[in-house]
Amino acid sequence: MQQLSTPSRTPLPVAAPALAVDARLTPGYYIEPGGLGPCIESVLASCGTVFDIKAAVALLLDAPAVYGLSATRGVIEDGADVVGEVIVEAGARVEAGARIVGPVLICSGATVAAGALVRDHSVIGPGCQIGFGAEITRSLLAGGCFAKHPCFVGDSVIGRRVNLGSFCSTTGLRCDRGPVTEPAVDEITVILDGDRIRTGQTKFGAVIGDGVALPAGTVLSPGTLIGPGTVIYPHNQVGGFLPTGSRVR
């Protein structure tokens, strides 16, 4: 890993405001942006809808030096398997036995523990704890998230203080049209008030708002949107749109 000085950070370009965007599709509906650090705040501010976040993260991580992310100042323990461009901010730690495949950003105060796997185009936000058996790929974890047990988060946006119980999984790929193919060809859509909303993506897992806890074993359908403060009781599968403060039994 290169030890470079950190230039001043350039904000991501802010998308022009779209006409009549439903507030329930905006990043601000799910995540309070303040205090997450300039990188994550810049990503969220640049996106008109939650469906833009994956592309904004890719823009950030594919050109990290442009946004002042070329320095590795955190701790990467001997025995960690780190491949590609992996940026570990001061105060973050990658433990021996963890595997990181860049481009990945691990923010201040985050820990990726032994046995965890973090794959390309993921941002592990400040204070997040990624534990043994957890796999994160192409996702943004905003801050203070717990994924301390075996679970899978892919193609998703996870808000503040979200807890992912053991064996929770997002599902980002349609499998209702016969054999799965790679690359995927079927677009993921979201149903909101009976209307089918296009995501523009063939892999899109879930958006989980601040303060949500997923009980162990919960599986989220593709295109699930969960508003902040939602309480989900033990459940096998959850999907669709759950507004702020929902109760799911």
N, C-alpha and C positions, 0 to 999 in steps of 0.2 A: 504494500500500500504506500502510495506517495505521501510524504509529509510536506504539504504546501501551505503557504500563507492564505488566509481567507479574504478574498476581495469583497467589496461591498456587494450586497445582494441586489439583484435586479428583479423587480416584481414580474410575475407572469402577466402577459397581456390580458386585459379584462375584456371579456366578451361583450359585444354590443347588446344592450337589453332587448330581449325578444318581446314581441307583442303578446299580451294576454297570457303570460306564463302563470299557470296555477301555482300558488304559493306552496302547495303540498309537494311540488316537484323541485323546489329550490333547496340548495344546501342549508340555508338558514332555518328551514323548518325542522331540520333534524339535528343540526350541530351548532352550538354557540361557539363562534370562532375565536373570541378573545382569549388570550393567554396560551395559545397553542404554538406560538413561535412564528417568525416571519415566513417560513417556507409553507407550512400548512395553511396559515391564514391567507397567503398569496394564492395558493391553489384554490381554496374555497371562494375567494373573492373573484377569481377569474372565470367562474363557472356560472352560466345562467340556470342550468338545471343539474340535478344529481347525475344525470347521464353523461355530463361533460367531464366528470371528475377523473375517470380513468385516463382519458386523453391528456388532461392537464398534468397528472402525475407522470405520465410517460414523457411529456415535453420537458418537465423538470429534470427527470432522472437521465434522459438521453443527452442532455447538455448541461451537466451539473456545474461546470466551471462558470458558465454564463450567469448562474444564479448564486454564485459564491459557495458552492458545495463541494469544492475539490479537496478539502482538508479532512484528514482522519485524525481526530484528537482523542477519541475515547479508547476504551480498553478492548483489545481483541486477544483473548487468552491463547497461550500455546495449546495446540490441539483443536482449535476451531478450524473448520473447513470453510474457507472464504474464497469465492471465485468471482472474478469480474470486478466491476466498480461498486464497492461497498463503502458507504460513507457512515462512519460512526462518530456522532458528535460527542463533545466533551461531556463527561458524566454518564455516558451510555456504556454498556458492557455486552460483549459477546463471549459466552462461556466456552470452555473446552468441550468439544463434542457437539456443538451447534453447527449447522450447515447453512451458509448464506450464499445464494447465487444472484449476483447483481444483474442489473443495477438496482440497488436498494439503499434507502436512507433510514438509519436508526437514530432517532432523536435523543436529546439529552434526557437522562434519567431512565431510559428504557433498558430492559434486560432481555436478551435472547439466551435462554438456558440450554444446557446440554440436552441433546435429543430433539431440539426444535429445528424446523426447516422453514426458512424464509426465502421465497423465490422472486423472480424478476419483477421489476416495476411495482415494488411495494414500499410503502412508507410506514414505519413503526413509530408512532408519535410519542411525545414526551411522557415518561412514566409508565409506558405499557410494559406488561410482563408476559413474555411468550415462553411457555414451558415445554416440558418433555412431550413429544408426540404431536405437538401443534404444527400445522402446516399453513402458511400464509402465502398467497401468490396474487399478484396484480391487484392489490388492495391497499386502501388507505385506512389505517387505524389512527383515529384523531388524537387520543391522549388518555392515559389512565386506564386503558383496557386490560382485562385479564383474559388470557387464553392459556391457562396454566396446565391444561390437561389435553389429552389427545382430541383434536378437533380439526376442522378444515374450514378456512375462509378463503374464497377465491372470487375475483372479479367483483369485489364488494367495497362498501364504504361503511365504516364502523365509527360511531360517535364516541363521545367522552364516557368514561366510566362504565363501559359495556362489559358484562361478564359472560363469557362463553363457557358453559358447563361441559363436562366430559362428553365426548362423542357427538357434540353439536356439529352441524355441517350446513354451509350454504350450498346451493345447487345452481350452477350458472349456465347449464347446457340443456337444451330441449332433448328429450329422449322419447317423445310420443309419436315419432314419425318413422319408426323403423330403426335400422342399425345406425348407431352414432358414427359420424364421419369427422375426420380432422383434415383441414380446418373446418369448423362448423359453418353451416350455411343458413340455418333457420334463425331469423331474428327473434330476440326476446322482446316481448311486449308486456305492458303493465295495464291492468284494468283499474280505472278510476271513475267512479260514478257511472259505471256501465259502459264507459268509453274505453276503447283499446288505444293505449298510448305507445308509440314506437320508441324504443330506446336507441335504435341505430346500431345495435351491437348483437353479435351472435353468442356472446358469453357475457351474462350479467347476472350476478348473484342476488345480493340484497343490500339495502340501505337500512342501517339500524341506528335509531336516534339515541341521544344522550340518555344515560341512566337505565338502559334496558338490560335485564338479566335473562339469558336463555337457559332454561333448565336442561339438565343432562339429557342427551339423546334427541334434542330437538333438531329437525331437518327443515330448512327453509326452501320453499319452491323458488324456481327462477323468477326474478323480478319482484321479490318481496320488498315492501316498503313498510317499516315499522317506526311510528312516531315516537318521540322522546317520552319517557315516563311510562311506557306501556308495561303492564305486568302480564307475563305469560306463565300460566300454571303448567305443570308437567303435561307435555303434549308430544305426539309423534311427529306431526307435520303442521307447518304454518305457512300460509301464503297470502297473496293479495296485498291490499293496503290497509294498515291499521293506524287510525289517527292518533294524535297525541293523547296520552292518558288512557288508552284502551285497556280492557281486562279480557284476557283470553283464557277460557276454562276448557 
